[in-house]
Amino acid sequence: MTKTLLLTLCMMFAFSALNAQTPTWQPTPGHTQIPIWPGAAPDPQLTKGPETMEAVTKELVAGKPWVAVENVTRPTMTVYSPTGKNTGAAVVVFPGGGYQILAIDLEGTEVCDWLTAKGITCVLLKYRVTDVGPYPKSGPYPESPMALEDAQRTLGLVRFHAAEWHIDPHKIGVLGFSAGGHLVAAISTHYAKRLYPAVDAADKESCRPDFAVPVYPGHLSLSAAEWDARQGTKKFAVPHPANADKDLSLNPEIPVTSQTPPTFLLQNEDDNVDNVNDSLSYYIALKNAKVPVEMHLYAHGGHAFGLRRTKLPATRWPELVETWLGTIGMIPE
């Protein structure tokens, strides 16, 4: 009886310990997460716990749940090679999630499934996000440099490994959603100098994207930047002319120049998370700088739909991006 009782208790404790382990996101078999930093990542922030993932069932997208990854302190990239003829183009994908979580499938792996089927290498960046208190938590740059540092590092790594991964080093772009759309704009305008001391030869490569696709981006208008700057425990001043139109002027931390890469913008006018003025202000700045830019605005469609098709026309945006990539010479037309 004693042996049986002890065995039962051991099994119960083992089962409880197994259940207590929090699952972390892993890519599909055949793909491996590659740490982007060989040692500790620069400018770390506190986190409330280990990295976790959770299926979100209360906010379905196109009738399906999605996966949220939290507390990322060890950023990784996962390379997905083309499943058909290789065009030589590559896209680094930044999932959204308000710089607090990452919608890793909805705005990550599902994007890679689309791109690889079109002959484009997809590099999914699991950049750092922490959720430790009042907004901005991880935050957009300059509230927090972490995500932009991870983006700069990853673009350099992709160029450094371009030959090995069968990528044309002159056809490497970025695509991101919501906060990830802001990260697209940030890396498109902060590529001349790394935010961190160089680590190795990859940091000597250019981290300028050759093209950029922000989808329902946030944090781009002056009014959005001012809101961000007021939220954290550390306040930030946002310099701007006294007579600036705060809705249609650009966030001054996104310094657009004529060297900003060609850009494709998409957003819905009824977006209740990131105002359509984020796209409009970026478009105006790009146009004024004579940067090739294409923008698509839709009346309805809301926010955070990823690639999941619905009856709303905004969800047909991947075909528009494919056409645009052909017109700018990144893939065959």
C-alpha positions in Angstrom: 0.0 0.0 0.0 2.8 2.4 0.9 4.7 1.8 -2.3 1.5 2.2 -4.3 0.7 5.5 -2.5 4.2 6.8 -3.1 4.1 5.9 -6.8 0.7 7.6 -7.1 2.0 10.8 -5.4 5.1 10.9 -7.6 3.0 10.6 -10.7 0.8 13.4 -9.4 3.7 15.7 -8.7 5.3 14.9 -12.1 2.0 15.6 -13.9 1.6 18.9 -12.0 5.1 20.0 -12.8 4.5 19.2 -16.5 1.3 21.2 -16.5 3.0 24.1 -14.7 5.6 24.4 -17.6 4.5 27.3 -19.8 4.8 26.4 -23.5 6.9 28.7 -25.8 6.4 29.2 -29.4 8.2 26.9 -31.8 8.2 27.1 -35.6 7.0 24.2 -37.7 9.3 21.1 -38.1 12.2 21.7 -40.5 12.6 25.3 -39.3 14.8 26.5 -36.5 14.8 29.7 -34.5 18.2 31.4 -34.7 19.2 33.8 -31.9 20.1 37.1 -33.4 22.5 38.1 -30.7 25.5 35.9 -29.9 25.5 37.0 -26.3 23.2 39.3 -24.2 21.0 41.6 -26.2 21.6 45.4 -25.6 19.4 47.7 -23.6 17.3 44.9 -21.9 14.2 45.7 -20.0 12.6 44.0 -17.0 10.0 41.3 -17.7 7.3 39.9 -15.5 8.2 36.3 -16.3 9.5 33.9 -18.8 8.4 33.9 -22.5 5.0 32.4 -23.0 2.5 31.8 -25.7 -1.3 31.7 -25.5 -4.1 31.0 -27.9 -6.4 34.0 -28.1 -10.0 32.7 -28.4 -12.0 35.8 -27.2 -10.9 38.0 -30.2 -11.3 35.7 -33.2 -10.0 36.9 -36.6 -12.0 35.6 -39.5 -13.6 33.2 -37.1 -10.4 31.6 -35.9 -8.2 32.1 -32.8 -4.6 33.4 -33.0 -1.5 33.0 -31.0 0.1 35.7 -28.8 3.7 35.5 -27.6 4.6 37.5 -24.5 7.8 38.4 -22.6 10.3 38.0 -25.4 13.8 38.7 -24.0 15.8 36.4 -26.4 14.9 37.6 -29.9 15.2 35.1 -32.7 14.7 34.9 -36.5 13.3 31.9 -38.4 14.1 31.6 -42.1 11.5 30.1 -44.4 12.8 29.3 -47.8 10.7 29.6 -51.0 8.6 26.5 -51.8 8.6 27.2 -55.5 10.9 29.0 -57.9 13.2 31.3 -55.9 12.8 35.0 -57.0 15.9 36.0 -54.9 13.7 38.5 -52.9 13.4 38.3 -49.2 11.1 39.9 -46.6 11.8 40.3 -42.9 8.4 40.2 -41.1 7.6 42.1 -37.9 4.4 40.8 -36.3 2.3 43.4 -34.4 1.0 43.5 -30.9 1.4 47.0 -29.5 5.1 46.4 -28.5 3.6 44.3 -25.7 3.0 40.9 -27.4 3.6 39.4 -30.9 0.7 38.0 -33.0 3.1 35.3 -34.1 0.8 33.3 -36.5 -1.8 35.9 -37.6 0.9 38.4 -38.5 3.9 36.1 -38.8 3.9 32.5 -39.9 0.8 33.0 -42.0 2.6 35.8 -43.9 5.6 33.4 -44.4 3.3 30.8 -45.9 2.1 33.4 -48.5 5.5 34.8 -49.3 7.3 31.4 -49.7 4.6 30.2 -52.0 5.4 33.2 -54.2 9.1 32.4 -54.4 10.2 34.9 -51.7 12.3 34.0 -48.7 10.6 35.0 -45.4 12.5 35.8 -42.3 10.2 36.0 -39.2 11.6 38.2 -36.5 10.5 37.4 -33.0 11.7 40.8 -31.6 11.8 41.7 -27.9 8.5 42.7 -26.2 7.9 42.9 -22.4 4.8 43.6 -20.5 5.8 45.0 -17.1 3.5 47.9 -16.3 2.0 51.0 -17.7 2.3 51.7 -21.4 4.6 51.9 -23.3 6.0 48.8 -21.6 8.4 47.7 -24.4 7.4 50.7 -26.4 8.2 52.2 -29.8 11.5 54.0 -30.4 12.7 56.2 -28.7 10.7 55.1 -25.6 12.5 51.8 -26.0 15.3 51.0 -28.5 14.9 47.2 -28.1 12.7 46.4 -31.1 14.6 48.7 -33.5 17.9 47.3 -32.4 16.6 43.8 -33.1 15.4 44.9 -36.6 18.7 46.6 -37.4 20.6 43.5 -36.3 18.4 41.2 -38.3 18.6 43.1 -41.6 22.4 43.0 -41.3 22.3 39.3 -40.6 20.1 38.6 -43.6 22.5 40.5 -45.9 25.5 38.8 -44.3 24.0 35.4 -45.1 22.4 36.3 -48.4 24.6 34.0 -50.6 24.1 31.1 -48.2 20.3 31.6 -48.1 20.1 32.2 -51.9 18.9 35.8 -51.4 19.7 38.8 -53.6 21.3 41.3 -51.1 19.7 44.1 -53.1 16.1 42.7 -52.8 15.6 42.5 -49.0 12.5 44.3 -47.7 10.5 44.6 -44.5 6.8 44.0 -43.8 5.0 44.6 -40.5 1.6 45.1 -38.9 0.4 47.7 -36.4 3.3 48.2 -34.0 5.3 46.1 -36.5 4.2 48.6 -39.2 5.8 51.4 -37.1 8.9 49.2 -36.8 9.0 49.0 -40.6 9.0 52.8 -40.8 11.6 53.1 -38.0 14.1 50.7 -39.7 13.3 52.5 -43.0 14.6 55.8 -41.5 17.1 54.6 -38.9 19.6 52.5 -40.9 22.6 54.8 -41.3 23.9 54.1 -37.7 23.3 51.2 -35.4 21.7 52.0 -32.0 24.2 49.5 -30.4 27.9 48.9 -30.6 28.9 46.6 -33.4 28.9 42.9 -32.4 30.5 41.2 -35.5 30.9 41.4 -39.3 27.1 41.3 -39.8 26.8 44.7 -38.2 29.1 46.1 -41.0 26.4 45.2 -43.5 23.8 47.8 -44.4 20.5 47.5 -42.5 18.6 49.6 -45.0 15.6 47.8 -46.4 15.2 47.8 -50.2 11.4 48.1 -49.9 8.9 48.5 -47.1 5.3 47.4 -46.4 3.6 48.9 -43.3 0.1 47.4 -42.9 -2.3 49.3 -40.6 0.7 51.0 -38.9 0.6 52.9 -35.7 2.8 55.6 -33.9 3.4 57.5 -37.1 1.5 60.8 -36.8 2.6 63.6 -34.6 -0.5 63.2 -32.4 0.2 59.5 -31.9 3.8 60.3 -31.0 2.7 62.9 -28.4 0.3 60.3 -26.9 3.1 57.7 -26.7 5.5 60.2 -25.1 3.0 60.9 -22.2 2.3 57.3 -21.3 5.4 55.8 -19.7 6.9 56.6 -16.3 9.6 58.4 -18.2 8.1 61.3 -20.3 9.5 62.3 -23.7 9.3 65.7 -25.4 8.2 65.6 -29.0 9.7 68.6 -30.8 7.5 70.1 -33.5 6.6 73.5 -35.0 4.0 75.4 -33.1 1.7 75.5 -36.2 2.1 71.8 -37.1 -1.0 69.9 -38.0 -0.7 67.2 -35.4 -3.0 64.8 -37.3 -1.2 64.9 -40.6 2.3 65.8 -39.6 4.8 63.0 -39.2 6.2 61.7 -35.9 9.6 63.5 -35.9 11.3 60.3 -34.8 10.6 58.9 -38.3 13.0 61.2 -40.3 12.0 60.5 -43.9 14.5 61.5 -46.6 14.9 60.8 -50.3 16.8 57.6 -49.3 13.9 56.1 -47.5 13.0 52.9 -49.4 10.0 52.6 -51.7 6.9 52.0 -49.6 3.5 50.3 -49.8 0.9 51.5 -47.3 -2.5 50.0 -46.4 -5.0 50.9 -43.7 -8.8 51.1 -43.1 -10.5 54.4 -42.3 -12.5 52.7 -39.5 -9.4 51.4 -37.8 -10.2 51.8 -34.1 -6.7 51.0 -32.8 -4.4 53.0 -35.0 -5.9 56.0 -36.7 -5.8 56.2 -40.5 -3.8 59.5 -40.0 -0.8 57.3 -39.2 -0.7 56.2 -42.8 -1.7 59.6 -44.2 1.1 61.4 -42.4 3.7 58.9 -43.5 2.4 59.1 -47.1 2.6 62.9 -47.1 6.2 62.8 -45.8 7.3 60.2 -48.3 5.6 62.0 -51.2 7.3 65.3 -50.2 10.6 63.6 -50.1 10.0 62.1 -53.6 10.1 58.5 -52.3 8.1 56.1 -54.5 5.0 55.3 -52.4 1.7 53.5 -53.1 -1.2 53.8 -50.6 -4.5 51.9 -50.4 -7.2 53.1 -48.0 -10.5 51.3 -47.4 -13.6 52.5 -45.7 -14.2 49.3 -43.7 -12.1 46.5 -42.3 -11.0 47.6 -38.8 -7.6 46.5 -37.4 -5.5 43.4 -37.1 -6.9 41.1 -39.8 -3.5 39.9 -41.1 -3.9 37.8 -44.2 -7.2 36.2 -43.2 -9.7 36.7 -46.0 -13.2 38.1 -45.3 -15.8 39.6 -47.5 -14.2 43.0 -47.0 -12.0 44.2 -49.9 -9.1 45.3 -47.6 -8.3 41.6 -47.0 -7.3 41.2 -50.6 -4.2 43.3 -50.0 -1.6 40.5 -50.6 -2.3 40.5 -54.3 -1.8 44.3 -54.4 1.6 43.8 -52.7 2.6 41.2 -55.3 1.7 43.5 -58.1 3.6 46.4 -56.5 6.7 44.2 -55.9 6.7 43.5 -59.6 6.4 47.1 -60.6 9.4 48.1 -58.4 11.5 45.2 -59.8 11.8 43.1 -56.7 10.0 40.0 -58.3 9.1 39.2 -61.9 5.9 40.9 -63.1 
